Structures are given as C-alpha cells and as structure tokens.
Amino acid sequence: MSRLRTTLTPLECSQRALLWVHKETLTQEETIALNQEVLSNFRYYVNPGFLSYRKSVTSGGDFGAVEWRASGPNTLVDTQGKEYLDCLGGYGIFNVGHRNSTVLAAVESQLAKQPLHSQELLDPMRAMLAKTLAALTPGSLQYSFFSNSGTEAVEATLKLAKAYQAPRGRFTFIATNGAFHGKSLGALSATAKQAFRQPFMPLLPGFHHVPFGDIEAMKQQVALCEKRGDGIAAIVLEPIQGEGGVIVPPAHYLPAVRALCDEIGALLILDEVQTGMGRTGKVFACEHYGVQSDILCLAKALGAV
Ligand SMILES: Cc1ncc(COP(=O)(O)O)c(C=O)c1O
C-alpha cells in the first residue's frame, strides 16, 4: 500500500489525542469525525487487515464500533452511546473489572507521586510485589522476575531454564500440541499453532511437541530424546490449555509430569498466564492438582494488561 502522509504535524496529532483523553462527551458531528479518523488511522497507520478481521467494524455503514469509555465494571460504551456487556474481559485480564475504584485510586495516587521508577534507586513497589507473589504462589517459589507481558514472561522463563540447565548439558524442551505460550521467537517455539509458527520458521531448535494430557506420549518423547543424548532442560505446560480450546487434562496428568521431571532432572515450567490469578476457581490452576512447578509464568490478570 502506498504511504499516505498525514496532513497533521506530530504536535497536532498529540494535541488531538489529548483532546480525546480530556473530553467527557461528544456531539454528533464530533462522533462522526472521530469515528472516521479512527478508521482511517487504523487503515493507513496500523494495519488495514485489522479492520476486516475485527468483527466490531462490520456493522452496516455506521463507521464501526469505536470504544469511548468503560461505563461500569463489565460494560463499555462506544462513541455512539451504544453499551456493550464485556464478556471477553480483555482475553482474561479484567479480573477486577473496568475502572475498579480501588485500583483507580491506587494508580492515581502513585501517578501523582512518582509515575515511573528511576531505574537506579530501589523501588519499594517492585520488592513488595515480589514478596506478595512469594506469599501467594504455592510451595517454595520465592523469586520474581518482572516483564511486560505473558509472552515476555515465557521468554524469560525459557532463558532462565537454559541458563540453569546449560551447565548440566540439557538443552531440549518438551511442549504440547495445541499449546499457546506467546508469539515472540522463543515463546513461539513452544507454541504449537501452525498459523502463528509457519511464517517464522525455522524457530528455536530443540523443541518437541507431544499430545496434551497424554503422559505415555510424554514419556516416550522424553525417552527418545534422552536416548539420543538430548537431555531435557524443561517441560513447558499450561495446566489447562486456554487458546487450544479450554482443555482440562486427566487428574493424574500434572502430578505424573512433575514426577517425570523429578526423575530425569528436568525443570517443570507451568504457564499460568491464562489460568492464574483465580481464573479456574483456585488462585492457580496447578493447585487443583497439588503440583508445584519450578518456574511459574504469570501475566494477564496479574497486571491487567
Ligand atoms: C497460556 C498463555 N501464555 C502466554 C500468553 C501470551 O501472553 P501475552 O498476550 O500477555 O503476551 C497467552 C496469551 O493469551 C496465554 O494464554
């Protein structure tokens, strides 16, 4: 697509964005202008494919649904005043709803006090969050490493497992068919969806996928790898597969995978980005199975992003 130069300067773009941030209500003309501009901005500066992909843009000739504000804990209002019940919950991030008053008050206070930490002095919030997670997570998990997304949590996890296992001569990862762990190159190597992986092949070497929920298949793959000298660094699993279709494994599966890891000296990595923070009835899904991982990946509802 040929490049469309905007007629606005960068400063004018920023001023318009600030106007939208500070504006409470819109007139009908403002609504039409804003909707047209949002569509055009997506078409020319984000990704034209996004518009046809997004279902919210398909309703007949009304410029699509452009969100304007969260109207309640579970509802959104678009620029035309239409209210939506938010059943998506940001794919699992809005555990405490939109505009939760306790969260808002805390964020506003901290923003007014110090919006970003200095990167050099010690920030009290990071250390307290780590301590909170140590108290919240099952078993003896203690240290936290913070990143910006579930994908980055998985990416960091793989690096951590590599750093730990490389001196032990273990470089191989086992993941499961149907798994979703994110789309950066490392995380994508553990993800098992063809549409996400194929355009970016070859991915990281040393990843094998086995059927989810099938401990015998897992044991066979582990035995094959170990026989070849491919020591297993880690087994990476969602305790309940999310993107793969909400697949709950048999009750014996997770404990059996834990026992297998202990037997061969592999790390058990549980990806609770989707299932963690109370989304399955316990704080972490692994608690349903009485299993503790060596590394636990959290995101989504933890930070509401
Ligand atoms: C199990 C799991 N891991 C990792 C991710 C990636 O998280 P994010 O979208 O925050 O990068 C997701 C996202 O859906 C997920 O469900």
The ligand as an SDF file (V2000), in Angstrom:
LIG
                    3D

 16 16  0  0  0  0  0  0  0  0999 V2000
   -1.0760  -19.5140   28.2770 C   0  0  0  0  0  0  0  0  0  0  0  0
   -0.6040  -18.2290   27.6530 C   0  0  0  0  0  0  0  0  0  0  0  0
    0.7170  -17.9380   27.6700 N   0  0  0  0  0  0  0  0  0  0  0  0
    1.1940  -16.7980   27.1350 C   0  0  0  0  0  0  0  0  0  0  0  0
    0.3540  -15.8860   26.5350 C   0  0  0  0  0  0  0  0  0  0  0  0
    0.8950  -14.6190   25.9650 C   0  0  0  0  0  0  0  0  0  0  0  0
    0.5260  -13.5510   26.7980 O   0  0  0  0  0  0  0  0  0  0  0  0
    0.5100  -12.0390   26.2710 P   0  0  0  0  0  0  0  0  0  0  0  0
   -0.6010  -11.9270   25.2870 O   0  0  0  0  0  0  0  0  0  0  0  0
    0.3130  -11.2170   27.5040 O   0  0  0  0  0  0  0  0  0  0  0  0
    1.8440  -11.7730   25.6470 O   0  0  0  0  0  0  0  0  0  0  0  0
   -1.0280  -16.1370   26.4900 C   0  0  0  0  0  0  0  0  0  0  0  0
   -1.9470  -15.1990   25.8540 C   0  0  0  0  0  0  0  0  0  0  0  0
   -3.0910  -15.4780   25.5610 O   0  0  0  0  0  0  0  0  0  0  0  0
   -1.5240  -17.3390   27.0570 C   0  0  0  0  0  0  0  0  0  0  0  0
   -2.8300  -17.6420   27.0400 O   0  0  0  0  0  0  0  0  0  0  0  0
  1  2  1  0
  2  3  1  0
  2 15  2  0
  3  4  2  0
  4  5  1  0
  5  6  1  0
  5 12  2  0
  6  7  1  0
  7  8  1  0
  8  9  2  0
  8 10  1  0
  8 11  1  0
 12 13  1  0
 12 15  1  0
 13 14  2  0
 15 16  1  0
M  END
$$$$
